[in-house]
């Protein structure tokens, strides 16, 4: 690590695009590739569509390819390298072998673009004298965290990748390098991502309450080095990159030869990144949950037996105001009376409250999650009494409730949230389940929602009549709800089966590698 400043990446200027735009171009290509598979319009180049590029400069033949890349600002495909394109070795490689090398080369090129953006984030923003003068030491720590450490680790990683590439441009490996750097990734990414909540709060507070910060930020963001990109887009790069790096390793793993040493290295590297991301997400969720519980504890009063709300293991699953329906069965027309009830559903319990002024709640009943069930209401109701579900509290005096929601999706979401814990879904048992592909990033706004990135493939479990879907991401088995306008249906059965087989390939590789130990 200490030597990285004395070395200079030859790929750092291989593209004029910063990582934010580079990533968007690559993900759009992945979306188009899936669409081609879906429409049965595959051809020999379908997996590697050309990207917009600038005209190449003519360089002396003795220059290495990495030197050529550093000034040409264009090539992004391994097969575009002159030495590769005109070689007999390439002609003798199978299409699968070519795809494997392209997948590995994309990891290298994307890391170069990522490092270029990190350099802007650190040198232009974090080290800005104007910005430093406006911030306290605590604000600097919360806003930038260990961004310079993230940059240093990326630089060291890229240098080692470049060395591997230069050793053998035809059969270079990258997964062993990723595995070697996995401990360093954990050292810097875990604290950076865990700091996310403080970072967002600090940025918003400075933006809304510090006029000087706004003015300096506008000047810094208008500099051509930023390419019209905001500071916030640079600060979230490490969150995006660590997830993308896992997917790049997964893509390589899918293409390695079963039983090969490279498959073992790819599996181990992928597993290390998967565990890191899981730990990052758990840390963020734990901090968010603690803040939510502290806030709620100040807003909630107990009419029934006092319930200790704050607990390290507790997290909020879903909450909201619903309309309770009381049916008078003695009336010939089944007269219905209504009242507002607020539900707070946690991973271990449910609170029922009466909402009060000032956002406060009076809890009149609660139940353990294991004693709670939700199901559709089979009664035929007319007028405004639609979107009704039944709630059962198995051990409580008033054990049955009928609740009305404003929308069909809210009804389904409550029933899903109240369902017993599910085991891991076996994808191969759902060959006919619908699949969709994300075409527009979605940031989850509620705890039962699923965050989506472009090109994510999601298996759809159910959908509402007002534009929401519940699904499971194939890449990590995360489950949640998302708006249908952010995805497109994959209509081809062939494409859906291909997606399932690729995910099963990863699962099988992990079982083979880790069961041997």
C-alpha positions as CSV (number, residue, x, y, z in Angstrom):
1,X,0.0,0.0,0.0
2,X,2.8,2.4,0.9
3,X,4.2,2.2,-2.7
4,X,1.1,3.2,-4.5
5,X,1.9,6.9,-4.6
6,X,5.2,6.2,-6.4
7,X,3.4,4.3,-9.1
8,X,1.2,5.7,-11.8
9,X,-1.8,4.0,-13.3
10,X,-1.7,3.6,-17.1
11,X,-5.4,3.1,-17.2
12,X,-6.6,6.1,-15.1
13,X,-7.3,8.2,-18.1
14,X,-8.5,5.4,-20.3
15,X,-11.9,7.0,-20.6
16,X,-13.1,10.6,-20.4
17,X,-16.1,9.4,-18.5
18,X,-16.1,9.5,-14.8
19,X,-17.4,6.4,-13.1
20,X,-20.9,7.8,-12.6
21,X,-21.4,8.0,-16.4
22,X,-19.2,5.0,-17.3
23,X,-21.4,2.8,-15.0
24,X,-24.5,4.1,-16.6
25,X,-23.2,3.3,-20.1
26,X,-22.3,-0.2,-19.1
27,X,-25.6,-0.9,-17.3
28,X,-27.5,0.4,-20.4
29,X,-25.5,-2.0,-22.5
30,X,-26.5,-4.9,-20.1
31,X,-30.1,-3.9,-20.4
32,X,-29.9,-4.0,-24.2
33,X,-28.1,-7.3,-24.1
34,X,-30.9,-8.8,-22.0
35,X,-33.5,-7.4,-24.4
36,X,-31.7,-9.1,-27.3
37,X,-31.8,-12.4,-25.6
38,X,-35.5,-11.8,-24.8
39,X,-36.3,-11.1,-28.4
40,X,-34.2,-14.1,-29.8
41,X,-32.1,-11.7,-31.8
42,X,-28.8,-13.0,-30.5
43,X,-25.8,-12.9,-32.8
44,X,-22.1,-13.3,-32.4
45,X,-21.6,-9.8,-31.1
46,X,-24.8,-9.5,-29.0
47,X,-23.1,-9.8,-25.7
48,X,-20.5,-7.1,-26.4
49,X,-22.3,-4.2,-28.0
50,X,-20.2,-1.3,-29.1
51,X,-20.1,1.8,-26.9
52,X,-20.0,5.4,-28.2
53,X,-16.3,6.2,-28.8
54,X,-14.0,8.8,-30.1
55,X,-11.8,8.4,-33.1
56,X,-8.5,6.7,-32.2
57,X,-5.3,8.6,-32.4
58,X,-2.5,6.9,-34.4
59,X,0.3,5.9,-32.0
60,X,3.7,4.4,-32.6
61,X,3.5,0.5,-32.7
62,X,6.1,0.2,-30.0
63,X,3.8,1.8,-27.3
64,X,2.2,-0.7,-25.0
65,X,-1.6,-1.1,-25.1
66,X,-1.9,0.5,-21.6
67,X,0.0,3.5,-22.8
68,X,-2.2,3.7,-25.8
69,X,-5.3,3.5,-23.6
70,X,-4.0,6.4,-21.4
71,X,-4.2,8.8,-24.3
72,X,-6.8,7.4,-26.6
73,X,-9.8,7.8,-24.2
74,X,-11.8,5.2,-26.1
75,X,-11.4,1.5,-26.1
76,X,-13.4,-0.4,-23.5
77,X,-13.5,-3.9,-25.0
78,X,-10.7,-6.5,-24.7
79,X,-11.1,-7.5,-28.4
80,X,-10.5,-3.9,-29.5
81,X,-6.8,-4.2,-28.4
82,X,-4.8,-4.2,-31.7
83,X,-2.6,-7.0,-30.5
84,X,-5.7,-9.1,-29.6
85,X,-7.9,-8.3,-32.6
86,X,-5.4,-9.4,-35.2
87,X,-4.0,-12.5,-33.4
88,X,-4.3,-16.2,-34.1
89,X,-4.8,-16.8,-30.4
90,X,-8.1,-15.0,-30.5
91,X,-9.3,-16.9,-33.5
92,X,-8.5,-20.2,-31.7
93,X,-10.5,-19.2,-28.6
94,X,-14.1,-20.3,-28.2
95,X,-16.8,-17.7,-27.8
96,X,-17.2,-18.6,-24.1
97,X,-13.4,-18.1,-23.5
98,X,-13.7,-14.7,-25.3
99,X,-16.6,-13.7,-23.1
100,X,-14.7,-14.6,-20.0
101,X,-11.8,-12.4,-20.9
102,X,-14.2,-9.5,-21.8
103,X,-15.8,-9.9,-18.3
104,X,-12.4,-9.7,-16.6
105,X,-11.3,-6.7,-18.7
106,X,-14.5,-4.9,-17.8
107,X,-13.6,-5.2,-14.1
108,X,-10.2,-3.6,-14.8
109,X,-11.6,-0.8,-16.9
110,X,-14.4,0.0,-14.5
111,X,-11.9,0.1,-11.6
112,X,-9.8,2.7,-13.6
113,X,-12.9,4.9,-14.1
114,X,-13.9,4.5,-10.5
115,X,-10.4,5.6,-9.3
116,X,-10.6,8.6,-11.6
117,X,-13.8,9.7,-9.9
118,X,-12.4,9.1,-6.4
119,X,-9.5,11.3,-7.3
120,X,-11.9,14.1,-8.1
121,X,-13.8,13.4,-4.9
122,X,-10.7,13.6,-2.7
123,X,-8.5,16.2,-4.5
124,X,-11.2,18.5,-5.7
125,X,-13.8,18.3,-2.9
126,X,-12.4,16.8,0.3
127,X,-9.2,18.8,0.1
128,X,-10.8,22.1,-1.0
129,X,-9.4,24.9,1.2
130,X,-12.7,26.8,0.9
131,X,-14.8,23.8,1.9
132,X,-12.4,22.8,4.7
133,X,-12.7,26.3,6.2
134,X,-16.5,26.0,6.5
135,X,-16.6,22.7,8.2
136,X,-15.9,21.6,11.8
137,X,-13.7,18.6,12.3
138,X,-16.8,16.5,13.1
139,X,-18.6,17.6,10.0
140,X,-15.6,16.8,7.8
141,X,-15.5,13.3,9.4
142,X,-19.2,12.7,8.9
143,X,-19.3,14.1,5.4
144,X,-16.2,12.5,3.9
145,X,-15.5,9.7,6.4
146,X,-12.5,7.6,5.2
147,X,-12.9,8.5,1.5
148,X,-9.1,9.0,1.1
149,X,-8.5,5.4,2.4
150,X,-11.1,4.1,-0.1
151,X,-9.2,5.9,-2.8
152,X,-5.8,4.5,-1.7
153,X,-7.2,0.9,-1.7
154,X,-8.7,1.3,-5.1
155,X,-5.4,2.6,-6.5
156,X,-3.5,-0.4,-5.0
157,X,-6.1,-2.8,-6.4
158,X,-5.9,-1.2,-9.9
159,X,-2.1,-1.3,-10.0
160,X,-2.1,-5.0,-9.2
161,X,-4.8,-5.6,-11.9
162,X,-2.7,-3.8,-14.5
163,X,0.4,-5.9,-13.7
164,X,-1.6,-9.1,-14.2
165,X,-3.0,-7.8,-17.4
166,X,0.5,-6.8,-18.8
167,X,1.9,-10.2,-17.8
168,X,-0.4,-12.0,-20.2
169,X,-3.0,-10.0,-22.2
170,X,-4.6,-13.2,-23.6
171,X,-5.3,-15.2,-20.4
172,X,-4.8,-12.7,-17.6
173,X,-6.6,-13.4,-14.3
174,X,-8.3,-10.9,-11.9
175,X,-10.1,-12.9,-9.3
176,X,-6.9,-13.9,-7.4
177,X,-6.1,-10.2,-7.2
178,X,-9.6,-9.4,-5.9
179,X,-9.3,-12.1,-3.3
180,X,-5.9,-10.8,-2.2
181,X,-7.4,-7.3,-1.7
182,X,-10.6,-8.5,0.0
183,X,-9.3,-7.7,3.6
184,X,-8.4,-4.2,2.5
185,X,-11.9,-3.7,1.0
186,X,-13.4,-4.7,4.3
187,X,-11.1,-2.4,6.3
188,X,-12.2,0.7,4.4
189,X,-15.6,0.0,3.0
190,X,-17.3,-1.3,6.2
191,X,-16.7,2.0,8.2
192,X,-17.4,4.2,5.1
193,X,-20.8,2.5,4.3
194,X,-21.7,2.3,8.0
195,X,-21.3,6.1,8.2
196,X,-23.9,6.5,5.5
197,X,-26.7,7.8,7.8
198,X,-24.5,10.5,9.4
199,X,-23.2,11.4,6.0
200,X,-26.6,12.0,4.5
201,X,-27.8,13.9,7.6
202,X,-24.7,16.1,7.6
203,X,-24.9,16.9,3.9
204,X,-28.6,17.8,4.1
205,X,-28.2,19.9,7.2
206,X,-25.3,21.9,5.6
207,X,-27.2,22.3,2.3
208,X,-30.3,23.6,4.1
209,X,-28.8,25.7,6.8
210,X,-25.4,26.9,5.7
211,X,-25.5,29.5,2.9
212,X,-21.7,29.6,2.7
213,X,-21.6,25.8,2.1
214,X,-24.1,26.1,-0.7
215,X,-22.1,28.9,-2.5
216,X,-18.8,27.0,-2.2
217,X,-20.4,23.8,-3.4
218,X,-21.9,25.5,-6.4
219,X,-18.5,26.8,-7.4
220,X,-16.8,23.4,-6.9
221,X,-19.5,21.5,-8.8
222,X,-19.4,23.9,-11.7
223,X,-15.7,23.2,-12.3
224,X,-15.1,21.2,-15.6
225,X,-13.3,18.5,-13.7
226,X,-16.6,17.4,-12.2
227,X,-18.3,17.0,-15.6
228,X,-21.5,18.6,-14.2
229,X,-21.8,15.9,-11.5
230,X,-22.7,16.8,-7.9
231,X,-20.7,16.2,-4.7
232,X,-23.4,13.8,-3.6
233,X,-22.9,11.6,-6.7
234,X,-19.2,11.3,-5.7
235,X,-19.9,10.5,-2.0
236,X,-22.2,7.6,-2.8
237,X,-19.7,6.0,-5.2
238,X,-18.2,3.5,-2.7
239,X,-21.7,2.2,-1.9
240,X,-22.3,1.6,-5.6
241,X,-18.9,0.3,-6.4
242,X,-18.7,-2.4,-3.8
243,X,-22.0,-3.8,-5.0
244,X,-21.0,-3.5,-8.6
245,X,-17.7,-5.3,-8.0
246,X,-19.5,-8.2,-6.5
247,X,-21.7,-8.5,-9.6
248,X,-18.6,-8.2,-11.9
249,X,-17.0,-11.1,-10.0
250,X,-20.3,-13.0,-10.3
251,X,-20.3,-12.4,-14.0
252,X,-16.8,-13.8,-14.3
253,X,-17.7,-16.8,-12.1
254,X,-20.6,-17.7,-14.4
255,X,-18.1,-18.0,-17.3
256,X,-15.2,-19.9,-15.7
257,X,-14.7,-23.5,-16.5
258,X,-16.3,-25.8,-13.8
259,X,-13.7,-27.4,-11.6
260,X,-10.9,-25.1,-12.6
261,X,-8.6,-23.2,-10.3
262,X,-10.0,-19.9,-11.7
263,X,-13.5,-21.0,-10.7
264,X,-12.3,-21.6,-7.1
265,X,-10.7,-18.1,-7.0
266,X,-13.7,-16.4,-8.5
267,X,-16.0,-18.2,-6.0
268,X,-13.9,-17.2,-3.1
269,X,-13.6,-13.6,-4.2
270,X,-17.3,-13.4,-4.9
271,X,-18.1,-14.9,-1.5
272,X,-15.8,-12.4,0.3
273,X,-17.5,-9.5,-1.4
274,X,-21.0,-10.9,-0.7
275,X,-20.2,-11.2,3.0
276,X,-18.8,-7.7,3.1
277,X,-21.9,-6.3,1.5
278,X,-24.1,-8.2,3.9
279,X,-22.2,-6.9,6.9
280,X,-22.4,-3.3,5.5
281,X,-26.1,-3.6,5.0
282,X,-26.6,-5.0,8.5
283,X,-24.6,-2.2,10.0
284,X,-26.6,0.5,8.2
285,X,-29.8,-1.2,9.1
286,X,-28.8,-1.5,12.7
287,X,-28.0,2.2,12.9
288,X,-31.2,3.2,11.1
289,X,-33.3,0.9,13.3
290,X,-31.8,2.3,16.5
291,X,-32.6,5.9,15.4
292,X,-36.1,4.9,14.5
293,X,-36.7,3.2,17.9
294,X,-35.3,6.1,19.8
295,X,-37.6,8.5,17.9
296,X,-40.6,6.3,18.4
297,X,-40.0,5.8,22.1
298,X,-40.4,9.6,22.4
299,X,-43.7,9.5,20.5
300,X,-45.4,6.4,22.0
301,X,-47.4,6.1,25.2
302,X,-48.7,2.9,26.6
303,X,-52.3,2.5,27.8
304,X,-51.8,-1.2,28.2
305,X,-48.8,-3.0,30.0
306,X,-45.6,-0.9,29.4
307,X,-43.6,-2.5,26.6
308,X,-39.8,-1.9,26.4
309,X,-39.5,-0.6,22.9
310,X,-35.7,-0.1,22.4
311,X,-33.9,-3.4,21.8
312,X,-30.7,-4.1,19.9
313,X,-32.2,-6.8,17.8
314,X,-35.5,-5.1,17.0
315,X,-36.2,-3.4,13.7
316,X,-39.2,-1.7,12.2
317,X,-40.7,-3.7,9.3
318,X,-43.7,-1.6,8.4
319,X,-45.9,1.1,9.9
320,X,-48.9,3.1,8.9
321,X,-52.4,4.4,9.7
322,X,-55.2,2.0,8.6
323,X,-59.0,2.2,8.9
324,X,-60.5,-0.4,11.3
325,X,-63.9,-1.6,10.2
326,X,-66.4,-2.7,12.9
327,X,-69.4,-4.7,11.5
328,X,-72.7,-4.6,13.4
329,X,-74.1,-8.0,12.5
330,X,-77.4,-7.3,14.4
331,X,-78.2,-4.6,11.8
332,X,-80.1,-6.0,8.8
333,X,-77.8,-4.1,6.5
334,X,-74.6,-4.9,8.3
335,X,-73.9,-1.3,9.4
336,X,-70.1,-0.5,9.3
337,X,-68.4,1.9,11.7
338,X,-64.8,3.0,11.2
339,X,-62.0,4.3,13.3
340,X,-58.3,5.1,12.6
341,X,-55.8,2.6,14.0
342,X,-52.0,2.9,13.6
343,X,-49.9,-0.2,13.3
344,X,-46.2,-0.5,14.0
345,X,-44.9,-3.9,12.9
346,X,-41.5,-4.9,14.1
347,X,-39.6,-8.1,13.4
348,X,-40.6,-9.5,16.8
349,X,-43.9,-7.7,17.7
350,X,-46.9,-5.7,16.6
351,X,-48.2,-2.5,18.3
352,X,-51.8,-1.2,17.8
353,X,-52.2,2.4,18.6
354,X,-54.7,5.3,18.5
355,X,-53.1,8.2,16.7
356,X,-53.0,11.6,18.5
357,X,-52.1,15.1,17.6
358,X,-48.5,16.0,17.1
359,X,-47.6,12.6,15.6
360,X,-48.0,10.8,18.9
361,X,-49.5,7.4,19.5
362,X,-51.3,5.7,22.4
363,X,-50.7,1.9,22.3
364,X,-53.7,-0.1,23.5
365,X,-52.6,-3.6,22.5
366,X,-49.6,-5.5,21.3
367,X,-48.7,-9.0,20.3
368,X,-45.6,-11.1,19.5
369,X,-44.9,-11.5,15.8
370,X,-45.3,-15.2,16.0
371,X,-48.9,-14.7,17.2
372,X,-49.8,-12.4,14.3
373,X,-51.3,-13.4,10.9
374,X,-52.8,-11.4,8.0
375,X,-55.0,-12.7,5.2
376,X,-57.3,-11.5,2.5
377,X,-60.9,-10.7,3.4
378,X,-63.3,-13.0,1.5
379,X,-66.4,-10.9,2.3
380,X,-67.9,-9.0,-0.6
381,X,-67.9,-5.4,0.4
382,X,-69.2,-2.5,-1.6
383,X,-68.6,1.2,-1.9
384,X,-65.6,2.6,-0.1
385,X,-65.0,-0.6,1.8
386,X,-62.6,-2.2,-0.6
387,X,-59.0,-3.2,-0.1
388,X,-59.8,-4.9,3.2
389,X,-57.7,-7.5,5.0
390,X,-58.1,-9.4,8.2
391,X,-55.6,-9.3,11.1
392,X,-55.5,-12.1,13.6
393,X,-53.9,-11.8,17.0
394,X,-53.9,-15.4,18.2
395,X,-53.3,-14.8,21.9
396,X,-55.2,-11.5,22.4
397,X,-58.6,-10.8,23.9
398,X,-59.7,-9.0,20.7
399,X,-58.2,-11.5,18.4
400,X,-59.6,-10.4,15.0
401,X,-59.6,-7.1,13.1
402,X,-60.7,-6.0,9.7
403,X,-58.6,-3.2,8.2
404,X,-59.1,-1.1,5.1
405,X,-56.2,0.4,3.2
406,X,-56.2,3.3,0.7
407,X,-54.8,1.2,-2.1
408,X,-54.7,-2.4,-3.3
409,X,-50.9,-2.4,-3.1
410,X,-51.0,-1.3,0.6
411,X,-53.4,-4.2,1.3
412,X,-51.1,-6.7,-0.3
413,X,-48.0,-5.2,1.3
414,X,-49.5,-5.6,4.8
415,X,-50.5,-9.2,4.2
416,X,-47.0,-9.9,2.9
417,X,-45.3,-8.2,5.9
418,X,-47.5,-10.1,8.3
419,X,-46.6,-13.5,6.8
420,X,-44.4,-15.9,8.7
421,X,-40.6,-15.8,8.0
422,X,-39.8,-17.4,4.6
423,X,-36.9,-19.7,3.9
424,X,-34.5,-19.0,1.0
425,X,-36.3,-19.3,-2.3
426,X,-35.2,-22.2,-4.6
427,X,-35.1,-20.5,-8.0
428,X,-35.3,-23.7,-10.0
429,X,-38.6,-24.5,-8.3
430,X,-40.1,-21.4,-10.0
431,X,-39.3,-21.9,-13.7
432,X,-42.5,-20.3,-14.9
433,X,-42.5,-17.3,-12.5
434,X,-42.5,-13.9,-14.3
435,X,-39.2,-12.0,-14.4
436,X,-38.6,-8.3,-15.0
437,X,-35.5,-6.3,-15.6
438,X,-34.8,-2.9,-14.0
439,X,-34.5,-0.1,-16.5
440,X,-34.6,2.8,-14.0
441,X,-32.9,2.9,-10.6
442,X,-35.2,2.8,-7.6
443,X,-34.3,3.9,-4.1
444,X,-36.3,2.2,-1.4
445,X,-38.4,4.6,0.6
446,X,-40.0,2.3,3.1
447,X,-38.6,-0.7,5.0
448,X,-40.6,-3.3,2.9
449,X,-39.4,-2.0,-0.4
450,X,-36.7,-3.3,-2.7
451,X,-33.9,-1.0,-3.9
452,X,-33.1,-1.6,-7.6
453,X,-30.2,-0.8,-9.8
454,X,-30.3,-0.8,-13.6
455,X,-30.0,-4.2,-15.2
456,X,-31.2,-6.1,-12.0
457,X,-33.2,-9.2,-12.8
458,X,-36.2,-9.7,-10.4
459,X,-38.5,-12.7,-10.1
460,X,-42.0,-11.4,-9.5
461,X,-44.0,-13.1,-6.7
462,X,-47.2,-11.0,-6.9
463,X,-48.4,-7.6,-8.2
464,X,-51.1,-5.1,-7.4
465,X,-53.6,-3.4,-9.7
466,X,-52.2,0.0,-8.9
467,X,-48.7,-0.5,-10.3
468,X,-46.6,-2.3,-7.6
469,X,-44.8,-5.6,-7.7
470,X,-43.3,-7.8,-5.0
471,X,-40.3,-9.7,-6.1
472,X,-36.9,-11.4,-5.4
473,X,-33.7,-10.2,-6.9
474,X,-31.9,-13.1,-8.5
475,X,-28.4,-11.8,-7.7
476,X,-28.8,-11.7,-3.9
477,X,-32.3,-13.1,-3.1
478,X,-33.4,-9.9,-1.5
479,X,-37.2,-9.5,-1.4
480,X,-39.4,-6.5,-1.4
481,X,-41.9,-4.2,-3.3
482,X,-41.1,-1.8,-6.1
483,X,-43.1,0.3,-8.6
484,X,-43.7,-1.5,-12.0
485,X,-42.7,1.7,-14.0
486,X,-39.1,1.0,-13.1
487,X,-39.0,-2.4,-14.8
488,X,-39.7,-4.2,-18.0
489,X,-41.2,-7.7,-18.4
490,X,-38.9,-10.4,-19.7
491,X,-41.3,-12.2,-22.0
492,X,-39.1,-15.0,-23.5
493,X,-39.1,-18.3,-21.6
494,X,-35.6,-19.0,-23.0
495,X,-34.3,-15.8,-21.5
496,X,-35.9,-16.5,-18.1
497,X,-34.5,-20.0,-18.0
498,X,-31.0,-18.7,-18.9
499,X,-31.2,-16.2,-16.0
500,X,-32.1,-19.0,-13.6
501,X,-29.4,-21.3,-14.8
502,X,-26.7,-18.7,-14.4
503,X,-27.8,-18.0,-10.8
504,X,-27.9,-21.7,-10.1
505,X,-24.4,-22.0,-11.6
506,X,-23.1,-19.5,-8.9
507,X,-24.9,-21.4,-6.1
508,X,-23.4,-24.7,-7.3
509,X,-19.9,-23.3,-7.5
510,X,-20.2,-22.0,-3.9
511,X,-21.4,-25.4,-2.7
512,X,-18.5,-27.2,-4.4
513,X,-15.8,-24.9,-3.1
514,X,-16.9,-24.5,0.5
515,X,-18.2,-28.0,1.0
516,X,-14.7,-29.3,0.2
517,X,-13.2,-27.5,3.2
